[in-house]
Amino acid sequence: MGTPNFRLVRSFLHSVVSGLDVGLQKVRVGIVVFHDTPSAQTYLDTFDNKTDILQFINILPYRGGGTKTGAALDFTRTQVFIKQRGRRKDVQQVAVVITDGQSQDDVSRAAADLRRAGVTIYTVGVAGANKTQLLQMASEPPHTHVFNVDSFDKLKGLTQSLQKTMCTNIKREQITDKTSKEDVKEGLDQFFLIVGLGNFFHKFHIGPQLVRMGLVKFATSHDLEFDLAKYSDANQLENAVQRIILKGGGTETGDALQFMEPLFKTAMETRPGVPKHLIVLTDGKSTQPKRVPAPAERLRAMGVKVFAVGVKDANEEELEVIAGDRKRTFFVRNFDALKTITDRVLTEVCTPDGKQKYNLLDFQVQM
């Protein structure tokens, strides 16, 4: 990077922080400088006002060396975003990673751990930054969390767009957290075909006369983990999902969809008039893609609304074949990013056409 370029980074950081409402009860700012080893220049509770931290940024020293971004992400998670250093409960945590090179260590695992700790990651790449690593580190979706410029003197032009994006995303998350439970408080029966949805269950009012959920696991073969009538509250559901051991093998999506037909037939006989939903979660293309369309179409003809969630190597065209409608398909680059689309899925599941709320629902999941 060099001293002249670091001055430009320092100026960029100064501009970004200038636009924040800094204070111990407002926005807290910490700074980690990394090369061969990371070091915290300030923690989240070091400064309680904007003037002091801006003065510190003006004298922030440059330290040369290698580029071990993965180690810096681990350090940030374990030493900065912690209660002892000023992290606050129920306050959104944001990390902005600025780099001009390729990391000499693994960033994917370290970034995933940081995101799982509840930190939203933005990446800013300059000049020779590795674009693949920027994507691996950033939160979803990449078009709002990854920024690129081809020289350090163009960093200044990113200031307003980065500030605007961060503030917009924070406001959107706060609004979503306040409204999502209300949107799905009534009834549903649903099956899931994959794992990784965690708190998803707690956004529904689970009960025999409200929302019921079942889960089928599939690979080369398929297994019914639990049916719609098995569990009567969200905690039981979540505990059951956490005990699931994922299957290895192929991806026989067509057979798994066919397996769902009698399950939904039984659900329709026991709770007629209740909407039936199926969420299919897959991370690969079906081993036998020609066997997918027919059972998917039969399920939809029965009145089952099918949603398809693809991860990593899933085929997006096949997701649309499964769901029958592009609006009911979702795709993310990795399992860690599933939580970023939860509310989008909930909106489609519980408010068809963005208007009506379901009072009752039978909900199946395939994973």
C-alpha positions in Angstrom: 0.0 0.0 0.0 2.7 2.5 1.0 2.5 5.7 3.0 1.0 8.0 0.3 -1.8 5.5 -0.4 -2.4 5.0 3.3 -2.9 8.8 3.7 -5.7 8.4 1.1 -7.2 5.5 3.1 -7.0 7.6 6.2 -8.8 10.5 4.5 -11.5 8.1 3.2 -12.0 6.7 6.7 -12.2 10.3 8.1 -14.9 11.2 5.6 -17.0 8.0 6.4 -16.8 8.5 10.1 -17.6 12.2 9.7 -21.0 11.2 8.4 -21.9 9.0 11.3 -23.6 10.0 14.5 -20.9 8.9 16.9 -21.5 8.5 20.6 -21.6 5.7 23.2 -25.4 5.6 23.0 -25.3 6.0 19.2 -22.7 4.8 16.7 -19.5 3.3 18.1 -16.4 3.0 16.0 -13.4 0.7 16.3 -10.4 0.4 14.0 -8.2 -2.6 13.3 -5.0 -2.3 11.2 -3.8 -5.5 9.7 -0.7 -6.7 7.8 1.2 -9.8 9.0 -0.6 -9.5 12.3 -3.7 -7.5 13.2 -3.8 -4.8 15.9 -6.6 -2.8 17.3 -6.0 0.9 17.1 -9.3 1.7 18.8 -12.1 -0.4 20.3 -15.8 0.2 20.2 -15.7 1.9 23.6 -12.5 3.9 23.2 -14.0 7.2 22.1 -17.4 8.6 23.2 -17.6 11.5 20.6 -16.9 12.2 17.0 -14.3 14.9 17.5 -11.9 12.7 19.4 -12.0 9.8 17.0 -11.6 12.0 14.0 -8.5 13.6 15.5 -7.1 10.1 16.2 -7.8 9.0 12.5 -5.7 12.0 11.4 -2.6 10.6 13.1 -3.3 6.9 12.5 0.1 5.4 11.7 1.0 3.3 8.7 2.5 -0.1 9.2 3.7 -2.1 6.3 3.9 -5.9 5.9 2.0 -8.8 4.4 -1.8 -9.2 4.0 -3.4 -11.7 6.3 -7.0 -10.7 6.1 -8.3 -13.9 7.5 -6.4 -13.4 10.7 -7.7 -9.9 10.9 -11.3 -11.1 10.6 -10.7 -13.6 13.4 -9.1 -11.0 15.6 -12.0 -8.6 15.0 -14.5 -11.3 16.0 -12.7 -12.4 19.1 -11.1 -9.2 20.3 -13.2 -6.3 19.0 -16.9 -7.3 18.6 -17.1 -8.5 22.2 -19.0 -7.1 25.3 -15.8 -6.3 27.1 -14.7 -4.0 24.3 -18.0 -2.2 23.9 -20.2 -4.5 21.9 -23.9 -3.9 22.8 -26.8 -6.3 22.7 -29.5 -5.8 20.1 -27.4 -3.2 18.2 -26.4 -4.1 14.7 -22.7 -4.8 14.2 -20.9 -3.7 11.0 -17.4 -4.3 9.7 -15.9 -2.5 6.7 -12.8 -4.3 5.3 -10.5 -2.1 3.2 -7.8 -4.0 1.2 -5.6 -3.5 -1.9 -4.3 -7.0 -2.3 -4.8 -10.7 -2.0 -4.9 -12.3 1.4 -2.1 -14.7 2.2 -4.5 -16.8 4.4 -8.0 -18.1 4.1 -10.7 -15.4 4.3 -13.8 -17.6 3.6 -14.0 -19.4 6.9 -13.0 -16.4 9.0 -15.6 -14.2 7.3 -18.3 -16.8 7.7 -17.5 -17.0 11.5 -17.7 -13.2 11.8 -21.0 -13.1 9.9 -22.4 -15.9 12.1 -21.5 -13.8 15.1 -24.0 -11.3 13.8 -21.7 -8.9 12.0 -22.6 -7.5 8.6 -19.5 -7.2 6.4 -18.8 -4.6 3.7 -15.7 -5.0 1.6 -13.9 -2.2 -0.2 -11.3 -3.3 -2.7 -8.7 -1.0 -4.2 -6.5 -1.5 -7.3 -5.2 -5.1 -7.0 -7.7 -6.4 -4.5 -8.8 -10.0 -5.1 -12.4 -9.8 -6.3 -13.2 -13.4 -5.4 -12.0 -12.8 -1.8 -14.1 -9.6 -1.6 -17.2 -11.6 -2.5 -16.2 -14.4 0.0 -16.0 -11.9 2.8 -18.9 -9.7 2.2 -22.5 -10.2 3.4 -25.3 -10.8 1.0 -26.3 -9.5 -1.4 -23.0 -8.6 -3.0 -24.2 -5.6 -5.0 -24.9 -3.7 -1.8 -21.9 -5.0 0.3 -19.0 -5.0 -2.2 -17.3 -1.8 -3.4 -14.4 -1.6 -5.9 -12.2 1.2 -7.2 -9.2 1.0 -9.4 -7.0 3.5 -7.5 -6.7 5.0 -4.0 -7.5 8.5 -5.1 -11.0 7.3 -6.1 -11.8 6.1 -2.6 -13.2 9.5 -1.8 -15.9 9.0 -4.4 -17.2 6.0 -2.4 -17.9 7.9 0.8 -21.5 8.8 0.2 -22.5 5.6 -1.4 -21.0 3.5 1.4 -22.6 5.7 4.1 -26.0 5.6 2.4 -25.9 1.8 1.9 -24.9 1.1 5.5 -27.6 3.4 6.9 -30.3 2.0 4.6 -29.5 -1.6 5.4 -29.4 -0.9 9.1 -32.8 0.8 9.0 -34.3 -2.0 6.8 -33.1 -4.6 9.3 -34.6 -2.8 12.2 -37.9 -2.4 10.4 -38.0 -6.0 9.4 -37.2 -7.3 12.9 -40.2 -5.3 14.2 -42.7 -6.5 11.6 -41.8 -10.0 10.5 -43.3 -11.8 13.4 -46.6 -10.0 13.0 -46.8 -11.0 9.4 -46.7 -14.7 10.2 -48.5 -15.0 13.5 -51.5 -17.0 12.2 -51.6 -20.5 10.6 -49.6 -22.6 8.2 -48.6 -26.2 7.4 -45.2 -26.4 5.7 -42.4 -28.9 4.9 -38.8 -28.0 4.6 -36.3 -30.0 2.4 -33.1 -28.6 3.9 -31.4 -27.3 7.1 -29.9 -24.0 8.1 -33.1 -22.1 8.8 -32.6 -21.8 12.6 -34.7 -18.9 13.9 -37.0 -19.3 10.9 -39.3 -21.4 13.1 -39.7 -18.8 15.7 -41.2 -16.4 13.2 -44.3 -18.6 13.1 -47.0 -19.4 15.7 -46.6 -23.2 15.7 -49.5 -25.3 16.8 -51.9 -28.1 15.8 -54.5 -25.5 14.8 -52.1 -22.9 13.5 -48.9 -23.4 11.6 -47.6 -27.0 11.2 -44.3 -28.0 9.8 -42.7 -31.2 8.5 -39.2 -32.0 7.2 -37.9 -34.4 4.6 -34.1 -34.9 4.0 -32.9 -36.1 0.6 -29.8 -37.0 -1.3 -29.6 -40.2 -3.3 -32.5 -41.4 -1.1 -35.0 -39.5 1.0 -36.0 -39.7 4.7 -39.0 -38.3 6.5 -37.4 -36.6 9.6 -40.8 -35.5 11.0 -44.3 -35.0 9.7 -46.7 -32.1 10.1 -48.3 -33.4 13.3 -45.0 -34.3 15.1 -44.2 -31.0 16.9 -46.4 -28.4 18.4 -44.0 -25.5 19.2 -41.0 -23.7 17.7 -38.5 -24.8 20.3 -39.3 -28.5 19.6 -38.9 -27.9 15.9 -35.6 -26.1 16.2 -34.2 -28.8 18.5 -35.2 -31.5 16.0 -33.5 -29.7 13.1 -30.3 -29.3 15.1 -30.1 -33.0 15.7 -30.4 -33.8 11.9 -27.3 -35.4 10.3 -27.1 -34.4 6.6 -27.0 -37.1 4.0 -24.2 -37.6 1.5 -24.6 -38.9 -2.0 -26.4 -37.6 -5.1 -29.2 -35.2 -5.5 -32.4 -37.1 -6.5 -34.7 -34.1 -6.4 -37.4 -35.6 -8.6 -37.8 -38.7 -6.4 -37.9 -36.5 -3.3 -40.7 -34.4 -4.8 -42.6 -37.5 -5.7 -42.2 -38.7 -2.1 -44.0 -35.5 -1.0 -47.2 -36.2 -2.9 -48.8 -38.7 -0.4 -47.7 -36.5 2.5 -49.6 -33.5 1.2 -52.5 -35.7 0.2 -52.8 -36.8 3.9 -52.5 -33.1 5.0 -55.3 -32.1 2.7 -57.6 -34.8 4.1 -56.9 -33.9 7.7 -57.0 -30.1 7.3 -59.0 -29.3 4.2 -59.0 -25.7 3.1 -55.6 -24.9 4.8 -52.9 -23.6 2.4 -50.2 -26.2 1.7 -46.6 -25.0 1.1 -43.4 -26.8 0.2 -39.9 -25.3 0.5 -37.2 -27.1 -1.3 -33.6 -26.3 -0.2 -30.8 -27.7 -2.4 -27.2 -27.0 -3.1 -26.8 -28.9 -6.4 -28.4 -29.8 -9.6 -30.5 -32.9 -9.7 -28.7 -36.0 -10.7 -31.6 -36.8 -13.0 -33.0 -33.4 -14.1 -35.6 -34.9 -16.5 -37.4 -36.5 -13.5 -38.0 -33.1 -11.7 -40.7 -31.4 -13.8 -43.5 -34.0 -13.5 -43.7 -34.4 -9.7 -43.2 -30.6 -9.3 -46.1 -30.0 -11.6 -48.3 -32.6 -9.9 -47.7 -31.0 -6.5 -48.7 -27.6 -7.8 -51.8 -29.1 -9.5 -52.8 -30.5 -6.0 -52.7 -26.9 -4.7 -49.3 -27.0 -3.1 -47.4 -23.7 -3.4 -43.7 -24.7 -4.0 -40.8 -22.5 -3.1 -37.2 -23.3 -4.3 -34.1 -22.1 -2.4 -30.8 -22.8 -4.1 -27.4 -22.6 -2.5 -23.9 -22.5 -4.1 -24.0 -25.1 -6.9 -27.7 -25.2 -7.4 -29.0 -24.7 -10.9 -31.2 -21.6 -11.1 -33.2 -22.8 -14.1 -34.0 -26.0 -12.2 -35.2 -23.9 -9.2 -37.7 -22.3 -11.5 -38.8 -25.7 -12.8 -39.4 -26.8 -9.2 -41.3 -23.7 -8.1 -43.1 -23.0 -11.3 -42.7 -19.3 -10.8 -39.5 -17.2 -10.7 -41.0 -15.1 -7.8 -40.8 -18.2 -5.6 -37.2 -19.0 -6.3 -34.3 -17.8 -4.2 -30.5 -18.2 -4.6 -27.5 -17.5 -2.3 -23.8 -18.2 -2.7 -23.3 -20.1 0.5 -25.3 -21.6 3.4 -24.2 -18.9 5.8 -26.1 -16.4 3.6 -29.4 -18.2 4.0 -30.3 -15.9 6.9 -30.2 -12.9 4.6 -33.1 -14.1 2.6 -35.3 -15.4 5.4 -37.6 -12.4 5.5 -38.0 -12.4 1.7 -39.1 -16.0 1.9 -41.4 -15.2 4.7 -43.0 -12.4 2.7 -43.7 -14.8 -0.2 -44.9 -17.6 2.1 -47.2 -15.6 4.3 -48.5 -12.7 2.3 -49.4 -13.9 -1.2 -49.4 -11.0 -3.7 -48.2 -8.8 -0.8 -51.7 -8.5 0.6 -53.5 -11.4 2.2 -52.2 -13.0 5.4 -52.7 -16.7 5.9 -54.5 -17.7 9.1 -53.7 -21.4 8.7 -51.0 -23.2 6.9 -49.4 -26.7 6.3 -45.8 -26.2 5.6 -43.4 -28.9 4.4 -39.6 -28.6 4.0 -37.2 -30.6 1.9 -33.5 -30.4 2.5 
